[in-house]
Amino acid sequence: MKDLSSKARMVIERLAEVEKLMVDPEVLSDRRRAKEVGGEYKHLQAVAEVARPYLELWEGRLEAQDLLSGDDSEMKELAELEIAEAEEKLPEMESELELLLVPKDPDDDRDLIMEIRAGTGGDEAGLFAGDLYRMYQRFAERQNWKMEVMSSTDGSMGGLKEVIFALRGDGAYGRMRFESGVHRVQRVPATESSGRIHTSAASVAVLTEVEEVDVEIEENDLHIDVYRSSGPGGQSVNTTDSAVRITHEPTGLVVSCQDEKSQHKNKAKAMKVLAARLYDLKKAERDAEISAVRKDMVGSGDRSAKIRTYNFPQGRITDHRINMTLYNLGAFMEGDMDELLDGLRLGYRESLLAAEGA
């Protein structure tokens, strides 16, 4: 049986310190620092909910063991019962506490930028990309998150070639980070007269939305083009050069935005997406250096890896990283994603824990 009592005490002590920081005027006057402290407080609270009863049970067991050496037979009997009860409950509490004690990614409390692109499969891939977008939109509504479309390109038949949007809310990035990768769909397309099942795909990228202080972007590194936005139908074609394309020359990253009528607003949105992509590149390099865990499928963020299959004829979703299959595809596409997202988060924390003990 493991002894996590010292770690449990450290959590409770740190929580008391952070509670004081939460009302410190110096912290409250610094928006970024206040957000960091608030995130740490929330995490420590969750750990303390398990740490406190664990510590109470652990210390009670030690006290009961001391009573076994006494002469009072009645007290010894009570002590034996207390020890037996503790030894039954402690292992499960230890496992839960160990997972909670795994260091948290500081980016988990940030907002995110999500990119969805139609992949192989023609029109059906575009329709599936649109379905994924609506699925995330409905999930965001359930979480009371705010959504802002940064850029979108329509496909044919009501589908999407590409959409980039921000999700802002409590723990958004930490909740959605494992959606990065290739999503595959198996279904009979609306255009298929013979009833054959087709396989199509769309790729998803989840990026941390960052502030200007997080990423330094030199103006000299940018090549900015402006042009007239285009779209289906005369009503959506601007008569001014409001669309913006930004190329970051050192990395070759290109971001375009034409959704707004204002060139200034389009540039601001494009810069946000560019900053998120640059931060993602740096984060990937940093993670690769400090941890081999990133090679694990859960949390690797590999855009080329097939992560999930949506099988419409059988009404099932299978996530290939944690081998979880659910038969609630209809509800899932309506944003009921919690069970799978919880499983992914647990799988990631377990992989981190295993790597720590290796």
C-alpha positions as CSV (number, residue, x, y, z in Angstrom):
1,M,0.0,0.0,0.0
2,K,1.4,3.4,-1.1
3,D,1.9,6.3,1.3
4,L,0.7,9.5,-0.4
5,S,0.1,11.2,2.9
6,S,2.9,13.7,2.4
7,K,1.7,14.7,-1.1
8,A,-1.8,15.0,0.3
9,R,-0.6,17.4,3.0
10,M,1.3,19.4,0.5
11,V,-1.9,19.9,-1.6
12,I,-3.9,21.0,1.4
13,E,-1.1,23.4,2.4
14,R,-0.8,24.8,-1.1
15,L,-4.6,25.3,-1.4
16,A,-4.5,27.4,1.8
17,E,-1.7,29.6,0.2
18,V,-3.6,29.9,-3.1
19,E,-6.8,30.9,-1.2
20,K,-4.9,33.9,0.1
21,L,-3.5,34.8,-3.3
22,M,-7.1,34.8,-4.7
23,V,-7.8,37.9,-2.6
24,D,-4.4,39.5,-2.9
25,P,-4.8,43.0,-4.6
26,E,-1.5,42.6,-6.4
27,V,-2.7,39.4,-8.0
28,L,-6.2,40.7,-8.7
29,S,-4.7,43.7,-10.6
30,D,-2.8,41.4,-13.0
31,R,-5.4,39.7,-15.2
32,R,-3.0,37.0,-16.5
33,R,-1.7,36.2,-13.0
34,A,-5.3,36.2,-11.6
35,K,-6.3,33.7,-14.3
36,E,-3.3,31.4,-13.5
37,V,-4.1,31.5,-9.7
38,G,-7.8,30.9,-10.4
39,G,-6.9,27.8,-12.5
40,E,-4.5,26.5,-9.9
41,Y,-7.2,27.0,-7.2
42,K,-9.8,25.1,-9.1
43,H,-7.4,22.2,-9.7
44,L,-6.2,22.1,-6.1
45,Q,-9.8,22.1,-4.9
46,A,-10.5,19.0,-7.0
47,V,-7.4,17.2,-5.6
48,A,-8.2,18.3,-2.0
49,E,-11.7,16.7,-2.2
50,V,-9.9,13.3,-2.4
51,A,-6.8,14.2,-0.4
52,R,-8.6,15.2,2.8
53,P,-10.6,12.0,3.2
54,Y,-7.6,10.0,2.1
55,L,-5.4,11.7,4.8
56,E,-8.1,11.1,7.4
57,L,-8.3,7.4,6.6
58,W,-4.5,7.0,6.4
59,E,-3.9,8.7,9.8
60,G,-6.8,6.8,11.4
61,R,-5.2,3.6,10.2
62,L,-1.9,4.5,11.8
63,E,-3.6,5.4,15.1
64,A,-5.5,2.1,15.0
65,Q,-2.2,0.2,14.5
66,D,-0.8,1.8,17.6
67,L,-3.8,0.5,19.6
68,L,-3.0,-3.1,18.7
69,S,0.0,-3.1,21.0
70,G,-2.2,-2.2,24.0
71,D,-3.8,-4.6,26.6
72,D,-7.4,-3.5,26.1
73,S,-9.0,-6.4,24.1
74,E,-12.1,-4.3,23.2
75,M,-10.0,-1.5,21.9
76,K,-7.9,-3.9,19.9
77,E,-11.0,-5.4,18.3
78,L,-12.2,-1.9,17.3
79,A,-8.8,-1.1,16.0
80,E,-8.7,-4.2,13.8
81,L,-12.1,-3.3,12.3
82,E,-10.9,0.2,11.6
83,I,-7.7,-1.1,10.0
84,A,-9.7,-3.6,7.8
85,E,-12.0,-0.9,6.7
86,A,-9.1,1.5,5.8
87,E,-7.2,-1.2,3.9
88,E,-10.4,-1.9,1.9
89,K,-10.9,1.7,0.9
90,L,-7.4,3.1,0.7
91,P,-6.2,1.4,-2.6
92,E,-9.1,2.9,-4.6
93,M,-8.5,6.3,-3.1
94,E,-4.8,6.0,-3.8
95,S,-5.4,5.3,-7.5
96,E,-7.8,8.3,-7.7
97,L,-5.4,10.6,-5.9
98,E,-2.4,9.5,-8.0
99,L,-4.2,10.4,-11.1
100,L,-5.2,13.8,-9.7
101,L,-1.6,14.5,-8.6
102,V,-0.3,14.1,-12.2
103,P,1.0,17.6,-13.1
104,K,-1.6,19.6,-15.0
105,D,-0.8,21.1,-18.4
106,P,-0.9,24.9,-17.7
107,D,-2.6,25.4,-21.0
108,D,-5.6,23.3,-20.0
109,D,-7.5,26.3,-18.6
110,R,-7.0,28.4,-21.8
111,D,-9.5,29.0,-24.6
112,L,-8.9,27.3,-27.9
113,I,-9.0,27.7,-31.6
114,M,-10.3,24.7,-33.6
115,E,-9.8,24.0,-37.3
116,I,-11.9,21.5,-39.2
117,R,-11.0,20.6,-42.8
118,A,-12.7,18.2,-45.2
119,G,-10.5,15.4,-46.2
120,T,-10.8,12.4,-48.6
121,G,-14.3,11.7,-49.8
122,G,-15.4,14.6,-52.0
123,D,-18.8,16.2,-51.2
124,E,-19.4,13.7,-48.5
125,A,-16.2,14.7,-46.7
126,G,-17.5,18.3,-46.8
127,L,-20.8,17.3,-45.4
128,F,-19.1,15.4,-42.6
129,A,-16.9,18.4,-41.8
130,G,-20.1,20.4,-41.4
131,D,-21.6,17.7,-39.2
132,L,-18.5,17.9,-36.9
133,Y,-18.7,21.6,-36.7
134,R,-22.4,21.4,-35.6
135,M,-21.5,18.7,-33.1
136,Y,-18.8,20.9,-31.5
137,Q,-21.2,23.9,-31.6
138,R,-23.8,21.9,-29.7
139,F,-21.3,20.6,-27.2
140,A,-20.1,24.2,-26.6
141,E,-23.7,25.3,-26.0
142,R,-24.0,22.6,-23.3
143,Q,-20.9,23.9,-21.7
144,N,-22.0,27.6,-21.9
145,W,-18.9,28.4,-23.9
146,K,-18.8,31.2,-26.4
147,M,-18.0,30.5,-30.0
148,E,-16.5,32.9,-32.6
149,V,-16.0,31.9,-36.2
150,M,-12.6,33.1,-37.4
151,S,-12.8,31.9,-41.0
152,S,-15.0,29.5,-43.1
153,T,-15.1,28.2,-46.6
154,D,-18.3,26.6,-47.8
155,G,-18.2,23.4,-49.8
156,S,-20.9,22.0,-52.1
157,M,-24.3,20.6,-51.0
158,G,-24.2,22.6,-47.8
159,G,-21.0,21.2,-46.5
160,L,-17.7,22.9,-45.4
161,K,-14.3,22.8,-47.0
162,E,-12.8,24.4,-43.9
163,V,-13.9,26.3,-40.8
164,I,-11.8,27.9,-38.1
165,F,-13.4,29.0,-34.8
166,A,-12.6,29.9,-31.3
167,L,-14.2,28.3,-28.2
168,R,-14.0,30.3,-25.0
169,G,-15.0,29.1,-21.6
170,D,-14.0,27.3,-18.5
171,G,-11.3,24.7,-19.2
172,A,-12.1,24.7,-22.9
173,Y,-8.6,23.6,-24.2
174,G,-8.2,20.9,-21.6
175,R,-11.6,19.5,-22.4
176,M,-11.1,19.5,-26.2
177,R,-7.4,19.0,-26.8
178,F,-7.8,15.3,-27.7
179,E,-10.0,16.0,-30.7
180,S,-7.0,16.7,-32.8
181,G,-6.5,14.1,-35.6
182,V,-8.4,12.5,-38.5
183,H,-12.1,11.7,-37.9
184,R,-13.5,9.0,-40.2
185,V,-17.2,8.5,-41.1
186,Q,-18.9,5.4,-42.6
187,R,-22.4,6.0,-44.0
188,V,-24.6,6.0,-47.1
189,P,-24.3,9.5,-48.6
190,A,-27.4,11.3,-49.6
191,T,-26.3,11.2,-53.2
192,E,-25.8,7.4,-53.2
193,S,-28.8,5.7,-55.0
194,S,-27.5,2.1,-54.6
195,G,-27.3,2.3,-50.8
196,R,-23.5,1.6,-50.7
197,I,-21.6,2.7,-47.5
198,H,-18.9,5.2,-48.2
199,T,-15.9,6.1,-46.1
200,S,-14.9,9.8,-45.8
201,A,-12.7,11.8,-43.5
202,A,-12.2,15.2,-42.0
203,S,-9.2,16.5,-40.0
204,V,-9.4,18.5,-36.8
205,A,-6.7,20.6,-35.1
206,V,-7.1,22.0,-31.6
207,L,-4.8,24.9,-30.8
208,T,-4.4,27.0,-27.7
209,E,-5.7,30.5,-28.1
210,V,-2.9,32.7,-26.9
211,E,-2.4,36.3,-26.0
212,E,0.2,38.6,-27.6
213,V,2.6,38.2,-24.6
214,D,2.7,34.4,-25.2
215,V,4.2,34.6,-28.7
216,E,6.5,37.1,-30.2
217,I,5.7,37.8,-33.9
218,E,8.1,40.2,-35.7
219,E,6.4,42.5,-38.2
220,N,9.4,42.0,-40.5
221,D,8.6,38.2,-40.6
222,L,5.1,38.8,-42.0
223,H,4.0,39.1,-45.6
224,I,0.5,40.5,-45.8
225,D,-1.7,40.4,-48.9
226,V,-5.2,42.0,-49.2
227,Y,-7.8,41.0,-51.8
228,R,-11.5,40.9,-52.4
229,S,-13.3,38.2,-50.6
230,S,-15.2,35.7,-52.6
231,G,-18.1,33.3,-52.0
232,P,-21.2,31.8,-53.6
233,G,-23.6,34.4,-54.9
234,G,-23.2,38.1,-55.6
235,Q,-24.4,39.2,-52.1
236,S,-21.3,37.7,-50.4
237,V,-18.7,39.2,-52.7
238,N,-17.2,42.3,-51.3
239,T,-16.4,45.3,-53.4
240,T,-13.4,46.3,-51.4
241,D,-10.1,44.6,-50.6
242,S,-11.1,43.4,-47.1
243,A,-9.8,39.8,-47.2
244,V,-6.4,39.3,-45.6
245,R,-3.8,36.6,-46.2
246,I,-0.8,36.6,-43.8
247,T,2.3,34.5,-44.5
248,H,4.8,34.0,-41.6
249,E,8.0,33.7,-43.7
250,P,10.3,31.9,-41.1
251,T,7.8,29.0,-40.8
252,G,5.9,29.2,-44.0
253,L,2.6,29.3,-42.1
254,V,-0.2,30.9,-44.1
255,V,-3.5,32.2,-42.6
256,S,-6.4,33.8,-44.5
257,C,-9.5,35.5,-43.3
258,Q,-12.3,37.0,-45.3
259,D,-15.4,36.6,-43.0
260,E,-15.6,40.2,-41.9
261,K,-16.3,43.2,-44.0
262,S,-13.5,45.1,-42.3
263,Q,-9.9,44.5,-43.4
264,H,-8.8,45.5,-39.9
265,K,-11.1,42.8,-38.3
266,N,-10.0,40.2,-40.7
267,K,-6.3,40.9,-40.0
268,A,-6.9,40.7,-36.2
269,K,-8.6,37.3,-36.6
270,A,-5.9,36.0,-38.9
271,M,-3.2,37.2,-36.4
272,K,-5.0,35.3,-33.6
273,V,-5.0,32.1,-35.7
274,L,-1.3,32.6,-36.7
275,A,-0.3,33.1,-33.0
276,A,-2.1,29.9,-32.0
277,R,-0.4,27.9,-34.7
278,L,3.0,29.3,-33.8
279,Y,2.4,28.5,-30.1
280,D,1.3,25.0,-31.1
281,L,4.6,24.5,-33.0
282,K,6.7,25.7,-30.0
283,K,4.6,23.6,-27.6
284,A,5.1,20.5,-29.7
285,E,8.9,21.0,-29.8
286,R,8.9,21.6,-26.0
287,D,6.8,18.5,-25.2
288,A,9.0,16.4,-27.5
289,E,12.1,17.5,-25.6
290,I,10.8,17.0,-22.1
291,S,8.5,14.0,-22.4
292,A,8.2,10.8,-24.5
293,V,4.5,10.7,-23.5
294,R,3.7,12.9,-26.4
295,K,4.4,9.9,-28.6
296,D,1.4,8.2,-27.0
297,M,-1.7,8.5,-29.3
298,V,-3.8,10.1,-26.6
299,G,-2.5,13.7,-26.4
300,S,-0.1,13.5,-29.3
301,G,-2.1,16.0,-31.3
302,D,-1.0,14.2,-34.4
303,R,-3.1,15.7,-37.2
304,S,-2.5,12.7,-39.6
305,A,-3.5,10.0,-37.1
306,K,-6.9,8.4,-37.5
307,I,-8.4,8.8,-34.0
308,R,-12.1,8.0,-34.3
309,T,-14.7,6.3,-36.6
310,Y,-18.3,7.3,-36.8
311,N,-20.3,4.4,-38.1
312,F,-23.8,5.6,-39.0
313,P,-25.4,2.2,-40.1
314,Q,-24.4,0.7,-36.7
315,G,-25.0,3.8,-34.7
316,R,-21.6,3.6,-33.1
317,I,-18.5,5.7,-32.4
318,T,-15.1,4.1,-31.8
319,D,-12.2,6.0,-30.5
320,H,-9.1,4.0,-31.5
321,R,-6.7,5.5,-29.0
322,I,-8.5,4.2,-25.9
323,N,-10.4,1.4,-27.7
324,M,-13.7,2.8,-26.5
325,T,-16.9,2.1,-28.5
326,L,-20.2,3.8,-27.7
327,Y,-23.6,3.1,-29.3
328,N,-25.1,6.5,-29.0
329,L,-24.1,8.1,-32.3
330,G,-27.2,10.2,-32.6
331,A,-26.9,11.8,-29.2
332,F,-23.1,12.2,-29.7
333,M,-23.6,14.2,-32.9
334,E,-26.0,16.4,-30.9
335,G,-23.1,17.3,-28.5
336,D,-23.5,14.5,-25.9
337,M,-19.7,13.9,-25.8
338,D,-18.9,13.8,-22.1
339,E,-18.4,10.0,-21.7
340,L,-15.9,9.8,-24.4
341,L,-14.1,13.0,-23.5
342,D,-13.8,11.8,-19.9
343,G,-12.4,8.5,-21.1
344,L,-9.7,10.3,-23.2
345,R,-8.7,12.5,-20.3
346,L,-8.4,9.5,-18.0
347,G,-6.4,7.6,-20.5
348,Y,-4.0,10.5,-20.9
349,R,-3.5,10.9,-17.2
350,E,-2.9,7.1,-16.8
351,S,-0.3,7.2,-19.6
352,L,1.5,10.1,-17.9
353,L,1.4,8.2,-14.6
354,A,2.8,5.1,-16.2
355,A,5.6,7.1,-17.8
356,E,6.4,8.7,-14.4
357,G,6.8,5.3,-12.9
358,A,8.8,3.8,-15.7
